[in-house]
């Protein structure tokens, strides 16, 4: 899927500007460290600004295309799973990004899942500190 390829390239280049047009205005991002989603393009882009600083040695290592039911509206939408590896504070993270697309091919829902638990905790602390520093929390 073209959007997923553009998304992957932007993240790997740490190019926040290139991400902006890939998200819908009302995009929702479900994080492993927060129960409620981050909502709206400005908030999600702000979060990505933090993530691009927090993740060390971030790289995608594979992917799968298909379709899945979204959380927001319960409808099936085209989707892609991107597998990644990274580190936060020296802790290795294995994770996936699940992207759901709208009819125009933009990302309308985004879910991040990571393991192990110690990495989730380190990620949560680093992201919170970054959100506070950027005035987003």
N, C-alpha and C positions, 0 to 999 in steps of 0.2 A: 504494500500500500504506500503510495507516494508520500502521504503526510507522515507516516511512521518513519520513513527513510529520512525525510527532512528533519523530523524531531530528533532522531538519533544523531544525525550529523551536527545539529545545533548544540545538543547536550555535550557531545564529545569534544566540540570546539569551544565549549563554555560560552556560547554566543546567545546571550539573553535576548537581544533584539530580534534574532531570527525566530525565536519561539513565539513572539507576540501574535503573529497572524495565524498560528497553528491552532490556537484555542478559541472556542466560542466565547462570547461575552459572559455567559452564565456557567462556564466550566466549573466542575466540582472535582476536587482532589481529595481522595481518601488516603490518609497517612497512617502508618503503623503506630504512631506515637500520639494520636489525637482521636478521640471518639467521633467527633463531628467533623464533617468535611470542611476544607478550605473552599470558599465559594467566590466565584467571580474572577475574571481575567486579571485585574490589578493585584488581588491577593495571591493568586496562584503564581503570577510572575514574580511577586515579591518573595514568595517562598522559594522559587527556583533560584533567585539571586543568592539566597542563603545557602541552598543546597550545593550550588556550584562552587561556593567557597568552602563548605564543610567537607565534602567528599574528597578523599585523596585517591589518586590512581584509579579514577572511575573509568570503566570500560564496559561496553556491551559485548556479550559473548554468544548471543544466539537470539532466536525469535520464532514465534509461531503466529500464523494468521487464522482467523475464524470469525465466529460471531458469539455473542454472549448477552444475557439479559443485563440491563443497566440497573443500578440501585435507585437512581432518581425517578425514572418513569416506568420501570419494569418491562420495557420493551426490548426486544432483541435488536442489537446493533452490530455492525461490523466492528471487529476488535482485533487487536494485535497484542501479543505478550512479548516483551523484550527482557531477556535475562541479563543481569549485570553483576559485576564484581566491583568492589571498592573497599576503602578503609576509612574509618573515622577514629581519630585518636589512637591509631595503631591497631585497631580491632578490625579484622577482615569481615566484610559483609557480603553475603550472597543475597540477591534479591531479584524481584521481577517488577516491571512496570506494565500494568494492564491498561491499555488505551482503548476507549470506545469512541467511535466516530459518528458525527451527524451525517445527514444526507449530502452535505457539501464537502464531506471529507475532513472537517475540522474535529479536533479533539473536544468532546463534550463531557467526558468523564474519565478520570485518571485514578487508578488505585496502585499504591506502592505496598509491596510486602517484602520484608527482610527477615533474615535470621543471622546469627543466633541471638538469643535474648540479650546477652551482654552488649552486642552491637546495637540492638534496638535502643537500649538504655543510653549508650554513648551518643547515638544519633539524636535521640530526643533532647538530651541536654545541650548538645551543640546547636541544634536547630532553634531551640527556645532562646538561647543566648544570642543567636544571629537575628531572630525576629525582634527581640527586645532592642538590640543595637540599631536595627533599621527602623524602629518605631512602628513595627507591625503587630506587636503584642504588648 
